[in-house]
Amino acid sequence: WMLLAAALVFFMHSGFSLLESGCVRHKNTQNILAKNLIVVTVGFLCWYVLGWPLAFGVPNDSETNKFAGHNNFVMDGFMDSPSSFRNWLFQGAFCATGATIVSGAMAERTQLKGFITYTLLLTSIIYPIVIWWGWSGNGILSYTDDAGESVSLVGPALKDFAGSGLVHMVGGIGALCGAVIVGPRLGRWDPAKQEEFDGHNIPLCVLGTFFLWFGWYGFNPGSTLSMKSQGDGHLAGLVAVNTTLAPCVAGLIVFFLRAKVCPPRLLDVGGFCNGILGGLVSITAGCGFVKPWEAIIIGCIGGFVYQGTSMLLTMLKIDDVVDAVPVHCACGLWGLLAVGFFGNPDEGIGGNG
């Protein structure tokens, strides 16, 4: 189960590659594809050396701290605990996904050496430490206190089933910082040159969106982390249904808004694609905690969150080529918050609503 889920998450990189290459101008296609390959190759090597130890490296003597792990460097000790191999692969695919989010936002004006440096920092230090905080069971956002309760430094423990905040929002914040630091593409905000910056291949964008959506069925249902009981199967089924419904409604809302209410007031297929992705990100935190009708509401609001944030970036003249910040950062934040409004722990599925 874990290996299948890891393969599906890994397959998402083909979706990112297609989507980003379709969103850039033709002359920059090879550059953005090279960056997608670098993220995967460099990212997994960084995960091997530093990423996993900082994210999940619980020391053998159980003397942990709440900031970062510090064990299993370069897979030390894995042969004594063979189950770690499949977890390493699954979580490593998540790490590479978080870094890929950054590449699209900074496309067409970032030097390769700068992007490689950013990837090294994100996959070796930034992302792994955040994962330790939320998913290791020992970090500041989720740990067990002396009374045996799951808590955080600010009260209740973080609930993020598959990574709206810990994966997508981290990548989205990295994308926002990168887009602001490198600045806009030359002439990007010149009214006379707007059409020059349109993506060169909408079919690639649509195909990439479907590839990502398909891979999300490893991302979310795979986060059950096991498939050895009837309960695991029921939970994975619920997660898969929620992962289907939320993007449907989010995509339709963005498509309608851009056709009738907001610029460009035409049938914007690229916006439709990003609305779908925004819905997927929005439901990722709560997909295992909410009922299908709640997933529809979360996706609905996620569509508005995406559209509003996309318009805000334009007003602020922040050049995000693929709208990674609205999709992953804004919708990731909404996904985290949604778990506080929806779901019912008394029904055995979690949430705080």
C-alpha positions as CSV (number, residue, x, y, z in Angstrom):
1,W,0.0,0.0,0.0
2,M,2.7,2.5,1.0
3,L,4.8,1.7,-2.1
4,L,1.8,2.1,-4.4
5,A,1.0,5.4,-2.8
6,A,4.6,6.6,-3.0
7,A,4.6,5.7,-6.7
8,L,1.4,7.8,-7.3
9,V,2.9,10.7,-5.4
10,F,6.1,10.4,-7.4
11,F,4.0,10.3,-10.6
12,M,2.7,13.8,-9.6
13,H,6.1,15.2,-10.8
14,S,5.0,14.4,-14.4
15,G,1.9,16.5,-13.7
16,F,4.0,19.4,-12.3
17,S,6.3,19.2,-15.3
18,L,3.4,19.3,-17.9
19,L,1.5,22.0,-16.1
20,E,4.6,24.3,-15.6
21,S,5.9,23.8,-19.1
22,G,2.4,24.7,-20.5
23,C,2.2,27.8,-18.4
24,V,5.6,29.3,-19.4
25,R,6.5,30.7,-22.8
26,H,7.9,28.3,-25.4
27,K,11.4,29.6,-25.2
28,N,11.6,28.7,-21.4
29,T,10.2,25.1,-21.7
30,Q,13.6,23.3,-21.4
31,N,14.6,25.4,-18.5
32,I,11.5,24.7,-16.4
33,L,11.7,21.0,-17.2
34,A,15.3,20.9,-16.1
35,K,14.3,22.5,-12.8
36,N,11.6,19.8,-12.3
37,L,14.2,17.1,-12.8
38,I,16.6,18.8,-10.5
39,V,14.0,19.0,-7.7
40,V,13.5,15.3,-7.8
41,T,17.1,14.2,-8.1
42,V,18.6,16.7,-5.7
43,G,15.6,16.6,-3.4
44,F,15.8,12.8,-2.8
45,L,19.5,12.9,-2.2
46,C,19.0,15.7,0.3
47,W,16.2,13.7,1.9
48,Y,18.7,10.7,2.2
49,V,21.4,12.7,3.9
50,L,19.6,15.3,6.1
51,G,15.9,15.4,5.3
52,W,14.7,12.2,6.9
53,P,16.9,12.5,10.0
54,L,15.6,16.0,10.7
55,A,12.0,15.0,9.9
56,F,11.6,11.6,11.5
57,G,15.0,10.7,13.1
58,V,13.8,9.8,16.6
59,P,17.0,8.8,18.5
60,N,17.2,5.3,20.0
61,D,17.6,6.6,23.5
62,S,14.3,8.5,23.2
63,E,15.9,11.8,24.2
64,T,14.0,13.9,21.7
65,N,13.6,17.6,21.4
66,K,10.6,19.5,19.9
67,F,12.6,21.3,17.2
68,A,14.1,18.7,15.0
69,G,15.1,15.0,14.8
70,H,18.7,13.8,14.9
71,N,19.0,10.2,14.0
72,N,19.2,7.8,10.9
73,F,21.6,10.0,8.9
74,V,22.2,8.4,5.5
75,M,19.8,5.6,6.6
76,D,21.9,4.6,9.5
77,G,19.9,1.9,11.4
78,F,17.4,1.2,8.6
79,M,18.5,-2.4,8.3
80,D,17.4,-3.0,11.9
81,S,14.0,-1.5,11.2
82,P,13.2,-2.5,7.6
83,S,9.7,-0.9,7.6
84,S,11.5,2.5,7.5
85,F,12.4,2.0,3.8
86,R,8.8,2.3,2.6
87,N,8.1,5.2,4.9
88,W,11.3,6.9,3.7
89,L,10.2,6.6,0.0
90,F,6.7,7.8,0.7
91,Q,7.7,10.8,2.8
92,G,10.6,11.6,0.4
93,A,8.1,11.9,-2.5
94,F,6.2,14.5,-0.3
95,C,9.4,16.4,0.3
96,A,10.2,16.6,-3.5
97,T,6.6,17.7,-4.1
98,G,6.9,20.6,-1.7
99,A,10.1,21.8,-3.4
100,T,8.5,21.5,-6.9
101,I,5.9,24.1,-5.9
102,V,8.6,26.7,-5.8
103,S,9.9,26.2,-9.3
104,G,6.7,27.3,-11.1
105,A,6.3,30.6,-9.2
106,M,9.9,31.6,-10.0
107,A,9.9,30.4,-13.6
108,E,11.5,32.3,-16.5
109,R,13.8,34.5,-14.5
110,T,15.7,32.4,-12.0
111,Q,19.2,31.2,-12.6
112,L,19.8,27.4,-12.3
113,K,22.4,27.8,-9.5
114,G,20.1,30.0,-7.5
115,F,17.3,27.5,-7.8
116,I,19.5,24.6,-6.9
117,T,20.6,26.5,-3.7
118,Y,17.0,27.1,-2.8
119,T,16.1,23.4,-3.4
120,L,19.0,22.3,-1.2
121,L,17.8,24.5,1.7
122,L,14.2,23.6,1.3
123,T,14.6,19.8,1.1
124,S,17.5,19.5,3.6
125,I,16.5,21.9,6.4
126,I,13.3,23.9,6.0
127,Y,10.7,21.3,5.0
128,P,12.1,18.4,7.2
129,I,12.1,20.6,10.4
130,V,8.5,21.6,9.7
131,I,7.5,18.0,9.2
132,W,9.1,17.1,12.6
133,W,7.0,19.8,14.2
134,G,3.8,18.3,12.9
135,W,4.1,14.6,11.9
136,S,6.9,13.1,14.0
137,G,4.8,12.9,17.2
138,N,7.5,14.8,19.0
139,G,7.5,18.3,17.5
140,I,6.1,21.6,18.8
141,L,2.8,21.2,16.8
142,S,2.0,17.7,17.9
143,Y,3.4,15.7,20.8
144,T,2.2,13.7,23.8
145,D,2.2,15.4,27.2
146,D,2.8,13.7,30.6
147,A,-0.9,13.0,30.8
148,G,-0.9,11.0,27.5
149,E,-2.8,13.7,25.6
150,S,-1.8,14.8,22.1
151,V,-1.1,18.6,22.4
152,S,1.0,21.4,20.9
153,L,2.8,24.3,22.4
154,V,-0.3,26.5,21.9
155,G,-3.0,24.0,23.0
156,P,-4.6,21.2,20.9
157,A,-2.4,19.3,18.5
158,L,-2.2,20.2,14.8
159,K,-4.5,18.1,12.6
160,D,-3.3,17.9,9.0
161,F,-4.2,14.5,7.6
162,A,-2.1,14.7,4.3
163,G,-0.3,18.0,4.3
164,S,-2.4,21.1,3.4
165,G,-0.1,23.1,5.7
166,L,2.9,20.9,6.3
167,V,3.5,20.2,2.6
168,H,1.6,22.6,0.4
169,M,1.7,25.7,2.6
170,V,5.4,25.3,3.2
171,G,6.0,25.1,-0.5
172,G,3.6,28.0,-1.1
173,I,5.4,30.2,1.3
174,G,8.7,29.3,-0.3
175,A,7.1,30.2,-3.7
176,L,5.9,33.5,-2.4
177,C,9.3,34.4,-0.9
178,G,11.0,33.3,-4.2
179,A,8.7,35.3,-6.4
180,V,9.1,38.5,-4.3
181,I,12.9,38.1,-4.1
182,V,13.6,37.6,-7.8
183,G,11.0,40.1,-8.8
184,P,8.7,40.1,-11.9
185,R,9.7,39.1,-15.4
186,L,10.9,42.0,-17.6
187,G,7.8,43.8,-18.9
188,R,5.4,41.6,-17.0
189,W,3.2,44.5,-15.8
190,D,3.4,46.6,-19.0
191,P,-0.3,46.8,-20.2
192,A,0.8,46.6,-23.8
193,K,2.7,43.3,-23.3
194,Q,0.3,41.3,-21.3
195,E,-0.5,38.8,-24.0
196,E,3.2,38.0,-24.4
197,F,3.2,36.3,-21.0
198,D,0.3,33.9,-21.7
199,G,1.2,30.2,-21.3
200,H,2.1,28.7,-24.7
201,N,0.2,25.3,-24.4
202,I,-3.1,24.9,-22.6
203,P,-3.4,21.2,-23.5
204,L,-0.3,20.6,-21.5
205,C,-1.8,22.5,-18.5
206,V,-5.0,20.4,-18.6
207,L,-3.1,17.1,-19.0
208,G,-0.8,18.1,-16.1
209,T,-3.8,18.9,-14.0
210,F,-5.3,15.4,-14.6
211,F,-1.9,13.8,-13.8
212,L,-1.7,15.7,-10.5
213,W,-5.3,14.8,-9.6
214,F,-4.6,11.2,-10.3
215,G,-1.4,11.3,-8.2
216,W,-3.4,12.9,-5.4
217,Y,-5.1,9.5,-4.8
218,G,-1.7,8.4,-3.5
219,F,-1.1,11.6,-1.7
220,N,-4.3,11.6,0.4
221,P,-5.5,8.0,0.7
222,G,-1.9,6.9,1.0
223,S,-1.7,9.0,4.2
224,T,-3.7,6.4,6.0
225,L,-0.2,4.8,6.1
226,S,-1.5,1.3,6.2
227,M,-4.1,-1.0,4.5
228,K,-4.3,-4.0,6.8
229,S,-7.8,-3.8,8.3
230,Q,-11.3,-3.1,7.3
231,G,-11.2,0.2,9.0
232,D,-8.1,1.2,6.9
233,G,-10.1,0.4,3.8
234,H,-13.1,2.4,4.9
235,L,-11.0,5.4,5.8
236,A,-9.1,5.3,2.5
237,G,-12.5,5.2,0.7
238,L,-13.7,8.3,2.5
239,V,-10.5,10.1,1.8
240,A,-10.7,9.2,-1.9
241,V,-14.3,10.4,-2.2
242,N,-13.5,13.7,-0.5
243,T,-10.4,14.1,-2.7
244,T,-12.8,13.8,-5.7
245,L,-15.6,16.1,-4.6
246,A,-13.7,19.2,-3.3
247,P,-11.8,19.9,-6.5
248,C,-14.9,19.4,-8.7
249,V,-16.8,22.2,-7.0
250,A,-13.7,24.5,-6.6
251,G,-12.8,24.2,-10.3
252,L,-16.4,25.0,-11.4
253,I,-16.6,28.0,-9.1
254,V,-13.3,29.5,-10.4
255,F,-14.4,28.7,-14.0
256,F,-17.7,30.5,-13.5
257,L,-16.1,33.5,-11.7
258,R,-13.6,34.1,-14.5
259,A,-16.3,33.7,-17.1
260,K,-18.9,36.0,-15.7
261,V,-17.6,38.0,-12.7
262,C,-13.9,38.6,-12.6
263,P,-11.3,39.3,-15.3
264,P,-10.7,38.1,-18.0
265,R,-14.5,37.4,-18.3
266,L,-14.1,34.6,-20.7
267,L,-13.8,30.8,-20.6
268,D,-10.4,30.5,-18.8
269,V,-9.3,26.9,-18.9
270,G,-6.1,27.7,-17.1
271,G,-8.1,29.2,-14.2
272,F,-10.3,26.1,-14.3
273,C,-7.2,23.9,-13.8
274,N,-5.9,26.0,-10.9
275,G,-9.3,26.0,-9.3
276,I,-9.3,22.2,-9.3
277,L,-5.8,22.2,-7.8
278,G,-6.9,24.7,-5.2
279,G,-9.8,22.4,-4.2
280,L,-7.4,19.5,-3.9
281,V,-5.0,21.5,-1.6
282,S,-8.0,22.7,0.4
283,I,-9.3,19.2,1.2
284,T,-5.8,17.6,1.9
285,A,-5.7,18.5,5.6
286,G,-9.3,17.4,6.4
287,C,-9.9,14.6,3.9
288,G,-9.8,12.0,6.6
289,F,-11.7,14.0,9.1
290,V,-14.8,15.3,7.3
291,K,-17.9,13.9,5.6
292,P,-18.4,14.3,1.8
293,W,-20.9,17.1,2.1
294,E,-18.4,19.0,4.3
295,A,-15.7,18.4,1.6
296,I,-18.0,20.1,-0.9
297,I,-18.2,23.2,1.3
298,I,-14.5,23.2,1.9
299,G,-13.9,23.0,-1.9
300,C,-16.4,25.7,-2.5
301,I,-14.7,28.1,-0.2
302,G,-11.3,27.0,-1.5
303,G,-12.4,28.2,-5.0
304,F,-13.1,31.6,-3.7
305,V,-9.9,31.7,-1.7
306,Y,-7.9,30.8,-4.8
307,Q,-9.6,33.4,-6.9
308,G,-9.3,36.2,-4.3
309,T,-5.6,35.5,-3.7
310,S,-4.8,35.3,-7.4
311,M,-6.4,38.8,-7.9
312,L,-4.5,40.1,-4.8
313,L,-1.2,39.0,-6.3
314,T,-2.0,40.9,-9.5
315,M,-2.9,44.0,-7.5
316,L,0.4,43.7,-5.6
317,K,2.3,43.0,-8.9
318,I,3.8,39.8,-7.6
319,D,4.7,37.7,-10.6
320,D,3.7,34.1,-9.9
321,V,3.8,32.3,-13.3
322,V,1.7,29.3,-12.3
323,D,-0.3,30.8,-9.4
324,A,1.5,28.5,-7.0
325,V,0.9,31.0,-4.1
326,P,-2.9,31.1,-4.4
327,V,-3.1,27.3,-4.9
328,H,-0.7,26.0,-2.4
329,C,-0.2,28.8,0.2
330,A,-3.6,30.4,0.5
331,C,-5.7,27.2,-0.1
332,G,-3.2,25.3,2.2
333,L,-3.9,27.8,5.0
334,W,-7.7,27.5,4.4
335,G,-7.4,23.7,4.4
336,L,-5.7,23.8,7.9
337,L,-8.4,26.2,9.2
338,A,-11.2,24.2,7.8
339,V,-10.4,21.2,10.0
340,G,-11.4,23.5,12.9
341,F,-14.8,24.2,11.5
342,F,-15.7,20.7,10.1
343,G,-15.7,17.1,11.2
344,N,-16.9,15.6,14.4
345,P,-14.6,13.6,16.7
346,D,-17.6,12.0,18.3
347,E,-18.3,10.2,15.1
348,G,-14.9,8.7,15.0
349,I,-13.4,10.6,12.1
350,G,-11.7,13.6,13.7
351,G,-12.0,17.3,13.1
352,N,-13.1,19.9,15.5
353,G,-16.3,21.2,13.9
